[in-house]
Amino acid sequence: MDEALTLHEDPRSGNCYKIRLTAALLGLPLATRSYDIMGGETRTTEFLSKVNPNGRIPVLQINDAMGVRFLPESNAACWYLAHGSALIPQDRFAQAEKLRWN
Ligand SMILES: N[C@@H](CCC(=O)N[C@@H](CS)C(=O)NCC(=O)O)C(=O)O
């Protein structure tokens, strides 16, 4: 897969850890860009306009043939990374259960 992945994160966040863990389990290179959420770094005009209008991390940035795209929400990012891997079960009920994870 010809893509570059960057996680916009605060390293103290469990929602960000989930994504780093998923990438590590799959052996996917993941760059990181850190923000201090307690200091309001995800509430700046630049962050809101360029990364996530919702003002929250994590956000997975994907650079590929489609361009540069930003994917907020930890479960969506984990699903994106795990697509086509054994981390996503084949069974329909097991897949739906995975979507319950927070
Ligand atoms: N449902 C979201 C929750 C995201 C979230 O609550 N992020 C928190 C840190 S874990 C945040 O960015 N807080 C800073 C703020 O709201 O200003 C997810 O799973 O990614």
The ligand as a Tripos MOL2 file, in Angstrom:
@<TRIPOS>MOLECULE
LIG
   20    19     1     0     0
SMALL
NO_CHARGES

@<TRIPOS>ATOM
      1 N1        -15.1200    9.4420   20.2070 N.3       1 LIG1
      2 C1        -13.8260   10.0570   20.0360 C.3       1 LIG1
      3 C2        -13.4520   10.7560   21.3210 C.3       1 LIG1
      4 C3        -12.3220   11.7720   21.0680 C.3       1 LIG1
      5 C4        -11.9890   12.5220   22.3560 C.2       1 LIG1
      6 O1        -12.8050   12.6010   23.2890 O.2       1 LIG1
      7 N2        -10.7640   13.0760   22.3770 N.am      1 LIG1
      8 C5        -10.3160   13.7910   23.5330 C.3       1 LIG1
      9 C6         -9.0160   13.1440   24.0910 C.3       1 LIG1
     10 S1         -9.2110   11.4130   24.4010 S.3       1 LIG1
     11 C7         -9.9790   15.2210   23.1490 C.2       1 LIG1
     12 O2         -9.5160   15.4860   22.0610 O.2       1 LIG1
     13 N3        -10.1850   16.1660   24.0670 N.am      1 LIG1
     14 C8         -9.7780   17.5390   23.8910 C.3       1 LIG1
     15 C9        -10.9160   18.4800   23.6850 C.2       1 LIG1
     16 O3        -12.0820   18.0400   23.6180 O.co2     1 LIG1
     17 O4        -10.6330   19.6780   23.5920 O.co2     1 LIG1
     18 C10       -12.7990    8.9870   19.6310 C.2       1 LIG1
     19 O5        -13.0140    7.7860   19.9580 O.co2     1 LIG1
     20 O6        -11.7980    9.3090   18.9720 O.co2     1 LIG1
@<TRIPOS>BOND
     1     1     2 1
     2     2     3 1
     3     2    18 1
     4     3     4 1
     5     4     5 1
     6     5     6 2
     7     5     7 1
     8     7     8 1
     9     8     9 1
    10     8    11 1
    11     9    10 1
    12    11    12 2
    13    11    13 1
    14    13    14 1
    15    14    15 1
    16    15    16 2
    17    15    17 1
    18    18    19 2
    19    18    20 1
@<TRIPOS>SUBSTRUCTURE
     1 LIG1         1 GROUP 0 **** ****
